[in-house]
Amino acid sequence: MLRVTILRRERGLAESKFTGETIRWGIVGAGRIARRFADSLKHVEGARLAGVWSRRADPAQALADAFGARAFADFDELLANIDALYIATMQDSHPHYALRAFAAGRAVLCEKPAAVNARSLQEMIDAAREARLLFMEAMKPPFYPLYRRLREHLVRDPIGEIGLVRAGCSASNVPPDHPSFSLEMGGGALLDIGIYEAFLAVDWLGEALDVQTIGRLGATGVDVFASLNVRHERGIAQLFCGLDLQGRGDALIAGTRGTVTIDEGWWNPARATIAYTDGRKVELDEPFSGGGLNYETAHFCELLRAGEIESPVMSHAVSMRMIAIIDAARRDLNLRFPFETD
Ligand SMILES: NC(=O)c1ccc[n+]([C@@H]2O[C@H](COP(=O)([O-])OP(=O)(O)OC[C@H]3O[C@@H](n4cnc5c(N)ncnc54)[C@H](OP(=O)(O)O)[C@@H]3O)[C@@H](O)[C@H]2O)c1
C-alpha cells in the first residue's frame, strides 16, 4: 500500500479519498441524456445520484424527484455537495460548467462532444490537469462489453494490419426543434453524431492527417449531412453522419487478414462478426444492460477511486484527435458557430 502511495506521489497524482466510499454524482442539465444517465447510475456499484442543477428549476426538480436526489437552486451549491459532475447540457456550454467544476475541485465526466472545437477542449484539459482532477469525455462505445471483448479477441487472434474503418449514422426522425438543429448551441450532425465515428476511426487508425469532407448545411445553418474521407496515421476512414436521411449504419474494420463488422447501431455495440481470410468466422454476442451509459460511468468511478486524472481508454489525446477531425470537416463545410470568435 505504501509502495503504491509513493509511486502515486512520484507521478504527481493525488491520494484517492474515495476508497470504498460511495461516489456522489451531480448532474448539470435536466434533458434527455440527463435522465438516461440518472437511470443508468442505478446500475453502477458504489455510486449514487446526489443532486441536479439546471438553469430552469422545474425540470431539475422533476429529475431529482424521479431519482430520489436533491435539486439545487444554485450550481455552486451542487458542486459543494458532490464528488463528480456529469455534464448533460448542450455542447456550447460544456466548457463553462467543466471549468467551474474544476475550480471547485470536482471530477468531470462530460457528454460528447466535450467541446465544440479543439481550442475549447484544450482549455478544459489544461484546467483539469492543472487542478489534477479526473476529466473524461463520455464516449460510451469502448466501454460496452462487446467492444471490450472485441479488443481482447483481436489481440489473441488479429485480423492483420488494420487499414480501413468505415462507419456512419444518420437519423431522419430528429424533430425540427431538437437542439441538434441549433446553430447557437453548436449543433449539427458532425458534432452530434460524427464525433462517434471520429472516435472509431481514431481508435483503430490513430491520428488524422488529412480530412476531406463533402456535405450540406440545412435551413438553420448547421450541417445536416456530411461524408468524410480521412487519411490517418495507419489507414483510411470513410465516415458519414446526418440529420435528414435514415442510415443507421454498421461499422466495418478491415485488416490484411480479415474484417470486423459491428452490427447496425454500432455506437451501442452488442453484436459483431469477425471474418478471417482463411474462412473462419467468429460471432461475438454481448448484450448490454442498464442502458449503456453505466459502463463508462463505472470506469470513471474506478479511476476516481484510484486517484487517476485521465482514462487510459478515453484519454485526453483521443478526445483531441476526435475533435480535430470535426474541426477540419466544419472548415471544409465553411461552418462556424456564432459564438466562435477566432
Ligand atoms: N451519450 C449519448 O448517448 C448521448 C445521447 C444524446 C445526447 N448526448 C449529448 O448530451 C448533451 C445533451 O443532449 P440532450 O439530448 O440531453 O439535450 P436536451 O434534451 O435538449 O437537454 C439539454 C439540457 O441542457 C440544458 N442546456 C442546454 N444548453 C444550456 C446552456 N447553454 N446552459 C445551461 N443549460 C443548458 C437544457 O436546459 P433548458 O431545458 O433550460 O434548455 C436541458 O436541461 C449533448 O451534448 C448531446 O450531444 C449524448
Ligand as a Chemical Component Dictionary entry (heavy atoms), coordinates in Angstrom:
data_LIG
# 
_chem_comp.id                   LIG 
_chem_comp.type                 NON-POLYMER 
_chem_comp.pdbx_formal_charge   0 
_chem_comp.three_letter_code    LIG 
# 
loop_
_chem_comp_atom.comp_id 
_chem_comp_atom.atom_id 
_chem_comp_atom.alt_atom_id 
_chem_comp_atom.type_symbol 
_chem_comp_atom.charge 
_chem_comp_atom.model_Cartn_x 
_chem_comp_atom.model_Cartn_y 
_chem_comp_atom.model_Cartn_z 
_chem_comp_atom.pdbx_ordinal 
LIG N1  N1  N 0  -24.041 9.721  -24.949 1  
LIG C1  C1  C 0  -25.199 9.667  -25.564 2  
LIG O1  O1  O 0  -25.725 8.601  -25.856 3  
LIG C2  C2  C 0  -25.919 10.939 -25.881 4  
LIG C3  C3  C 0  -27.217 10.905 -26.391 5  
LIG C4  C4  C 0  -27.894 12.111 -26.600 6  
LIG C5  C5  C 0  -27.259 13.312 -26.330 7  
LIG N2  N2  N 1  -25.968 13.330 -25.873 8  
LIG C6  C6  C 0  -25.303 14.619 -25.587 9  
LIG O2  O2  O 0  -25.869 15.140 -24.409 10 
LIG C7  C7  C 0  -25.967 16.562 -24.466 11 
LIG C8  C8  C 0  -27.413 16.986 -24.179 12 
LIG O3  O3  O 0  -28.262 16.372 -25.133 13 
LIG P1  P1  P 0  -29.807 16.074 -24.793 14 
LIG O4  O4  O 0  -30.296 15.207 -25.884 15 
LIG O5  O5  O -1 -29.959 15.611 -23.387 16 
LIG O6  O6  O 0  -30.414 17.547 -24.946 17 
LIG P2  P2  P 0  -31.750 18.107 -24.293 18 
LIG O7  O7  O 0  -32.734 17.021 -24.063 19 
LIG O8  O8  O 0  -32.147 19.289 -25.097 20 
LIG O9  O9  O 0  -31.282 18.632 -22.859 21 
LIG C9  C9  C 0  -30.325 19.636 -22.738 22 
LIG C10 C10 C 0  -30.278 20.121 -21.296 23 
LIG O10 O10 O 0  -29.216 21.057 -21.200 24 
LIG C11 C11 C 0  -29.708 22.322 -20.809 25 
LIG N3  N3  N 0  -28.950 23.339 -21.540 26 
LIG C12 C12 C 0  -28.796 23.439 -22.863 27 
LIG N4  N4  N 0  -27.987 24.465 -23.163 28 
LIG C13 C13 C 0  -27.635 25.025 -21.974 29 
LIG C14 C14 C 0  -26.829 26.130 -21.615 30 
LIG N5  N5  N 0  -26.229 26.899 -22.531 31 
LIG N6  N6  N 0  -26.673 26.404 -20.295 32 
LIG C15 C15 C 0  -27.295 25.658 -19.374 33 
LIG N7  N7  N 0  -28.078 24.605 -19.656 34 
LIG C16 C16 C 0  -28.245 24.298 -20.952 35 
LIG C17 C17 C 0  -31.179 22.340 -21.178 36 
LIG O11 O11 O 0  -31.808 23.268 -20.353 37 
LIG P3  P3  P 0  -33.166 24.009 -20.828 38 
LIG O12 O12 O 0  -34.241 22.988 -20.669 39 
LIG O13 O13 O 0  -33.254 25.152 -19.895 40 
LIG O14 O14 O 0  -32.956 24.422 -22.264 41 
LIG C18 C18 C 0  -31.543 20.879 -20.876 42 
LIG O15 O15 O 0  -31.719 20.681 -19.498 43 
LIG C19 C19 C 0  -25.456 16.968 -25.845 44 
LIG O16 O16 O 0  -24.128 17.402 -25.728 45 
LIG C20 C20 C 0  -25.546 15.682 -26.653 46 
LIG O17 O17 O 0  -24.570 15.596 -27.671 47 
LIG C21 C21 C 0  -25.317 12.171 -25.625 48 
# 
loop_
_chem_comp_bond.comp_id 
_chem_comp_bond.atom_id_1 
_chem_comp_bond.atom_id_2 
_chem_comp_bond.value_order 
_chem_comp_bond.pdbx_ordinal 
LIG N1  C1  SING 1  
LIG C1  O1  DOUB 2  
LIG C1  C2  SING 3  
LIG C2  C3  SING 4  
LIG C2  C21 DOUB 5  
LIG C3  C4  DOUB 6  
LIG C4  C5  SING 7  
LIG C5  N2  DOUB 8  
LIG N2  C6  SING 9  
LIG N2  C21 SING 10 
LIG C6  O2  SING 11 
LIG C6  C20 SING 12 
LIG O2  C7  SING 13 
LIG C7  C8  SING 14 
LIG C7  C19 SING 15 
LIG C8  O3  SING 16 
LIG O3  P1  SING 17 
LIG P1  O4  DOUB 18 
LIG P1  O5  SING 19 
LIG P1  O6  SING 20 
LIG O6  P2  SING 21 
LIG P2  O7  DOUB 22 
LIG P2  O8  SING 23 
LIG P2  O9  SING 24 
LIG O9  C9  SING 25 
LIG C9  C10 SING 26 
LIG C10 O10 SING 27 
LIG C10 C18 SING 28 
LIG O10 C11 SING 29 
LIG C11 N3  SING 30 
LIG C11 C17 SING 31 
LIG N3  C12 SING 32 
LIG N3  C16 SING 33 
LIG C12 N4  DOUB 34 
LIG N4  C13 SING 35 
LIG C13 C14 SING 36 
LIG C13 C16 DOUB 37 
LIG C14 N5  SING 38 
LIG C14 N6  DOUB 39 
LIG N6  C15 SING 40 
LIG C15 N7  DOUB 41 
LIG N7  C16 SING 42 
LIG C17 O11 SING 43 
LIG C17 C18 SING 44 
LIG O11 P3  SING 45 
LIG P3  O12 DOUB 46 
LIG P3  O13 SING 47 
LIG P3  O14 SING 48 
LIG C18 O15 SING 49 
LIG C19 O16 SING 50 
LIG C19 C20 SING 51 
LIG C20 O17 SING 52 
# 
